[in-house]
Amino acid sequence: MEKISVVITDDDALIVSLLENYLQTCPDIEVSFTATSGEELFQKLVDTGTVPNIILLDLRMNGMDGIAVAERLKSDFPTVRTIVISSHYQRAFTGFMLKTGVAAFLPKGVSPIELTDIIRTVQRQGYYFKDEQLDALREQISGKAPRPVCQQEDLLSDREIEVLRLICLQKTAKEIGDELYITQRTAEGHKNNLFAKTGAKNIAGLVIYAIQNNVIKIEDLPLIQ
């Protein structure tokens, strides 16, 4: 079984040490390295040539703050999924965090067991929402989101809409293929078309697009309890 590679970035050395020691006990997770600042993180990414699956990131750090780090990760390392863990957690920040490219936003009081479950969920489906965050997104979308205006050539086909909905339901390309009686390769092709047409950079972006365009309702999204 291929392990989930994780990098921890936090300027609290004690938290980094405790979290690293705990994650190293999980058979399916490995900590590639740790960093105490955004600057050190990017230097190590370059020096080691390591591109981890997931980066655990503090929001407030000396030098580059977590927002600046997440924005640069989204631009320079788009395949990396970022989980922000912060003592400055507020559910109202969820929409902004997702727009910044963050895959999950958690309070620093999250338990280690819950965190490992969330890491696995983000690795599997690309994002993680808490119930209260879904409520915040619902409020933000209903009150502020502009009505989309699509040109004819940008409209999704019926098949692409089916694939998009199944992606939101955490289905893999193989599962999508089996359900729609198409090959896994064809399902992957539809997913790539969805990225191109919607402008989304990752699965979380596709989910947001699907919600905004009424492909799926927030309450229909699967959640980890």
C-alpha angles and dihedrals in degrees: 000000000000111000125233107248113221134186121198120211117184133127092222102093093195093054091046092051095046093045093046092050092050096046091049088063091061109094094213098045131069128184107226094191142318133237134194097207142023091251092054091047094056092043091054092045088057098039096047097036086224119150106186126202093234137018119203105210136189116220101218116046137145112272111002111028123221094263092056090046092050092049092051092046090053090052102038103026105028094165092060116095115217124211113191115206112187143166085215092064117151123167090223089068092063097095093049092048092052091048088053090055100259113151096200135008117204140174115248089242091070111130119246091240092052091046093055090050089051092048089055091046093051091047091050102042106012100244145042129208129190117216092250091051091054088053090051092049091049090054093046095046095046093048105036113017113109118231107260118243112200129191114230093251090054096054117114119243120240089254092051090051090052091050092046092053092050091049088055088052089059095253117158122228089258092050091047090051092050093048096047096036093241131120122269088243091055090049090052089050091054090049091053090050089052091054090049096046099042098038090230117154098201144002092280088057091052090051091052090049091050092051094047092049096045095246088129136006121238091237090057093060113107115246136198108236 
